[in-house]
Amino acid sequence: MDIGGRRGRGLLGLQVLRTYPGAAGTDLWQGYLKALRTGEVHEGELEYEEVAAGIPRRSRYRVRAVPCQGGLIVSWTRLDTGERRQRRLADMQRLARMGWADWDLARDVITWSDEVYTVFDRDPALGPMGLEELPTHVPAEDLPALGAAVRRLLGDGEPIDHTFRIATPRGEVRHVRIVAEAEPDVHGDPVEVHGFFQDRTGAKRAERQLLDHQQAVLAQQSQLTAERRLAARLQETLLPVSHQTRHLAGLTVDVAYQPLQEGLNLGGDWYSVIELPDGDALFVVGDVAGHGLDAVATMALLRFTAKGMAITGTPLPAVLTRLNALLLHTPDHGVDTATMIMACYDPAASRLTWVRAGHLPPLLVRGGKARLLEAPAGMLLGAATHAHYEAATLDLLPGDHLLLYTDGLVELPGEPLDKGLARLARTAESHLAGPRCVGPLVRALVGPYERRDDICALHIAR
């Protein structure tokens, strides 16, 4: 009898949608159409409320539609509460890759749920596996611990929770967890064992991958830490003083140097302040692209080479030309480019001659007013084979303050460089007024912001 009360021959020849118009557009109807179109079996569930003896009752049916000779054979099976519970339990076992097992020790009867056969990859036609057969599927190195657990279960009635490996008939190694407890008789001897098996292979694989990843991360962290310490030691050797004040050639020089001490962000910026053999003073500030050991090595290469050529009296434009060629023809240094500014001060003439290679121009504070010097031609080092560098001069007057610096002092992410340079000029007018003022200047400029780069600032006062 159908849901409309029709029986037997009264159902023959009826059209589905005319007889049951509510079926149109439902998942059930779409399942019918798909089964007709593809030839695949459709299975689903449907809730339906019927009235029996004046009492409404909502029932759930399992519907199965099988294509046959151009039509469908449809069967409807009412699911009572027990059947629905069994289906839910089966779904839970399948999702958890877990199945239950019962051992009746008195009658020597073993019962497995369907999922246990899946866990062991065992043909259900072979029936369940006895505890005595289990060791034949377990690797030898896992047998002692598993045997001890089973003896505690069957001998002392102690519950067990143990994971071991098995070899499936297809040669796959699986990690299986057994959780079981025994029910004793009046004498305390186990007569029944109830438990479950769970396939933990996926979880073990994930644990192994996580452990391998953690070990790789620790190894990388150890390597990075060692490299950072080495870079820091090299940097301390090359630039041992981060803040210093020197007096040479009638000038007072104040230096502030702050490398960014995070990870391997070391060695990008550098400076030199030396007195030349003829009594002149040489000032150099540079910025190597990148950070880490490669930047430290390139910084050392440029710093000492520049000092050596300047001491021999090489003109400053020629120094930059040769440093550019050196950087281009040193393929294993790991750093492509660098910026640099060099200035030589003649105390007899109070004249400063300076050159630059793609570096930000010096800032001059005279009479309380700050301005950027007009920069001579000169592209960054390592950018082109035939780079051209020119020199500019500046007569330093008593009371003048000149600042050489790297871009970490003025640049902020997402902000135009002109805005940072204007902020530097405003701040310098109120801070560059005496000795040891470069430290407060740096703190005033970068204190409110998160620092992203090394900072080097060299203050020259006459």
ABEGO torsion letter per residue (X at the ends): XBAAGBBEAAABGBBAAAABAAABGBAAAAAAAAAAAAGBBBBBBBBBBBBBGGBBBBBBBBBBBBBBGGBBBBBBBBBBAAAAAAAAAAAAAAAAGBBBBBBBAAAGBBBBBAAAAAAAGBBAAAEBBBAAAAAAABBAAAAAAAAAAAAAAAAAGBBBBBBBBBBBAAGBBBBBBBBBBBBBBAAGBBABBBBBBBBAAAAAAAAAAAAAAAAAAAAAAAAAAAAAAAAAAAAAAABABABBBBBBGGBBBBBBBBBBBBEABBGABBBBBBBBAAGBBBBBBBBBBEBEAAAAAAAAAAAAAAAAAAAAGBBAAAAAAAAAAAAAABAAAGBABBBBBBBBBBAAAGBBBBBBBGBBBBBBBBGGBBBBBBBBBEBBBGABABBBBBBBBBBBBBGBBBBBBBAAAABBBGBBAAAAAAAAAAAAAAABABBGAAAAAAAAAAAABBBABBBBBBBBBX
